[in-house]
Amino acid sequence: MKTTLLGRTGIDVSVAGLGCGGHSRLGMARGNSGNQASRIVDCALELGINFIDTARAYGTETAVGNAVLGKRDRVVISTKSFAGRAGELLSGADVVASLEKSLTRLQTDYIDIFNLHGVSKEQYPHCVTEILPALLKQQELGKIRFLGITEAFGRDPSHQMLKMALPDDHFDVVMVGFNLLNPSARHSVFPLTIEKDVATQIMFAVRRALSQPAALAEVVNKLIDDGELEETVMDRRNPLGFLEQHPGTRSVVEAAYRFCRHEPGATVVLTGTGSESHLKENIESILAEPLPPEIMTELESLFGQVDSVSGN
Ligand SMILES: NC(=O)c1ccc[n+]([C@@H]2O[C@H](COP(=O)([O-])OP(=O)(O)OC[C@H]3O[C@@H](n4cnc5c(N)ncnc54)[C@H](OP(=O)(O)O)[C@@H]3O)[C@@H](O)[C@H]2O)c1
């Protein structure tokens, strides 16, 4: 495993992180038990991952807590609380109550990175005035080491919330959607995180569109129909066929993780899976060389200006 610094937190982390949410939720989304989910976490730790991202909302904190018991000091845990629920904003006390529940489920007395989860541009001012002061108190108490914020990439594919939050510089870590179909964070997010030494967790490296051909065709067809991609240069049925045919790449999924890993400004690339074989494969991809330059050029000419889809 390769490691890197988690920005200005100074924590040494694996460049690959285990994502315990997304469509897989460590396999629990398709019926795997908590024990099977813990086994995926064990497997990740055995393969050298030390960064784990979970959240109250995922239902995977207990599985993570069981897996890291006795190894807590070797693992960096990121978890989250929403800032609002059912249209109502949460108070600082509500978020602290959520933190306490996370501590219990994770069987720990501190969280390394405590994030506000899927924050919208509209919620962000409330996060700063109402929730942040309460979390800073918890940080003083030692229950939180560093604060983070995550965007809702599916609804905010052009990073409106992070563009607003980053200049304020309240958070040491941000989670940002970035993939080869929508690399817009390259222009709107990474220049700011690099300047402020804020670490990034990369989500949506693969998601549905880059792991399921039908979902990819749907996204690309939408981009063509919306006039964001030129039909003349795109094969509607197999839009990324050139990645599979190139001798320097193994598959679309492999290329997608490699694409993220080598982006300047990307700190930890999350991989979300309920499959040990996918996990092993994805770690190999994240550790592989940068994509060949001609592929990067082709991807840039096709998708370089896209900021309207997430690949969800
Ligand atoms: N706003 C937020 O805070 C937010 C939102 C979304 C996600 N996240 C975090 O970001 C993490 C990463 O996002 P993600 O889980 O969507 O991750 P991802 O790595 O982009 O995509 C994971 C999806 O791809 C599939 N997959 C993975 N490896 C594969 C392979 N080798 N071949 C074929 N399919 C493969 C997985 O299914 P299998 O189980 O079958 O492998 C899963 O459905 C999440 O787990 C979560 O921790 C945060």
The ligand as a MOL file (V3000), in Angstrom:
LIG
                    3D

  0  0  0     0  0            999 V3000
M  V30 BEGIN CTAB
M  V30 COUNTS 48 52 0 0 0
M  V30 BEGIN ATOM
M  V30 1 N -22.2970 12.6750 0.3670 0
M  V30 2 C -21.5490 11.7340 0.9030 0
M  V30 3 O -21.0280 11.9360 1.9850 0
M  V30 4 C -21.3060 10.4620 0.1910 0
M  V30 5 C -22.1030 10.1050 -0.9130 0
M  V30 6 C -21.7860 8.9350 -1.5920 0
M  V30 7 C -20.7170 8.1650 -1.1920 0
M  V30 8 N -19.9640 8.5160 -0.1020 0 CHG=1
M  V30 9 C -18.8170 7.7110 0.3580 0
M  V30 10 O -18.0070 7.4690 -0.7630 0
M  V30 11 C -17.7580 6.0750 -0.8360 0
M  V30 12 C -17.4300 5.7020 -2.2570 0
M  V30 13 O -18.5900 5.8000 -3.0970 0
M  V30 14 P -19.1900 4.4910 -3.7050 0
M  V30 15 O -19.4480 3.4910 -2.6340 0
M  V30 16 O -20.3360 4.8660 -4.5590 0 CHG=-1
M  V30 17 O -17.9430 3.9340 -4.4800 0
M  V30 18 P -17.4830 3.6060 -5.9160 0
M  V30 19 O -16.2220 2.9080 -5.6220 0
M  V30 20 O -17.4820 4.7500 -6.8510 0
M  V30 21 O -18.6020 2.6070 -6.5220 0
M  V30 22 C -18.9820 1.4710 -5.8690 0
M  V30 23 C -19.9670 0.6870 -6.7290 0
M  V30 24 O -19.2740 0.0640 -7.8020 0
M  V30 25 C -19.3380 -1.3560 -7.6680 0
M  V30 26 N -17.9740 -1.8870 -7.8700 0
M  V30 27 C -16.8960 -1.6480 -7.0830 0
M  V30 28 N -15.8100 -2.2890 -7.5730 0
M  V30 29 C -16.2210 -2.9350 -8.6860 0
M  V30 30 C -15.5400 -3.7650 -9.6200 0
M  V30 31 N -14.2310 -4.0300 -9.5030 0
M  V30 32 N -16.2480 -4.2590 -10.6610 0
M  V30 33 C -17.5760 -3.9720 -10.7870 0
M  V30 34 N -18.2680 -3.2040 -9.9350 0
M  V30 35 C -17.6000 -2.6830 -8.8790 0
M  V30 36 C -19.7970 -1.6460 -6.2490 0
M  V30 37 O -20.5740 -2.8350 -6.2040 0
M  V30 38 P -19.9920 -4.1790 -5.5300 0
M  V30 39 O -20.4270 -4.1610 -4.0960 0
M  V30 40 O -20.6640 -5.2410 -6.3370 0
M  V30 41 O -18.5090 -4.2070 -5.7010 0
M  V30 42 C -20.6160 -0.4010 -5.9030 0
M  V30 43 O -21.9490 -0.5450 -6.3360 0
M  V30 44 C -19.0350 5.4710 -0.2400 0
M  V30 45 O -18.8840 4.1150 0.0880 0
M  V30 46 C -19.2140 6.3690 0.9410 0
M  V30 47 O -18.3290 5.9810 1.9730 0
M  V30 48 C -20.2610 9.6550 0.5830 0
M  V30 END ATOM
M  V30 BEGIN BOND
M  V30 1 1 1 2
M  V30 2 2 2 3
M  V30 3 1 2 4
M  V30 4 1 4 5
M  V30 5 2 4 48
M  V30 6 2 5 6
M  V30 7 1 6 7
M  V30 8 2 7 8
M  V30 9 1 8 9
M  V30 10 1 8 48
M  V30 11 1 9 10
M  V30 12 1 9 46
M  V30 13 1 10 11
M  V30 14 1 11 12
M  V30 15 1 11 44
M  V30 16 1 12 13
M  V30 17 1 13 14
M  V30 18 2 14 15
M  V30 19 1 14 16
M  V30 20 1 14 17
M  V30 21 1 17 18
M  V30 22 2 18 19
M  V30 23 1 18 20
M  V30 24 1 18 21
M  V30 25 1 21 22
M  V30 26 1 22 23
M  V30 27 1 23 24
M  V30 28 1 23 42
M  V30 29 1 24 25
M  V30 30 1 25 26
M  V30 31 1 25 36
M  V30 32 1 26 27
M  V30 33 1 26 35
M  V30 34 2 27 28
M  V30 35 1 28 29
M  V30 36 1 29 30
M  V30 37 2 29 35
M  V30 38 1 30 31
M  V30 39 2 30 32
M  V30 40 1 32 33
M  V30 41 2 33 34
M  V30 42 1 34 35
M  V30 43 1 36 37
M  V30 44 1 36 42
M  V30 45 1 37 38
M  V30 46 2 38 39
M  V30 47 1 38 40
M  V30 48 1 38 41
M  V30 49 1 42 43
M  V30 50 1 44 45
M  V30 51 1 44 46
M  V30 52 1 46 47
M  V30 END BOND
M  V30 END CTAB
M  END
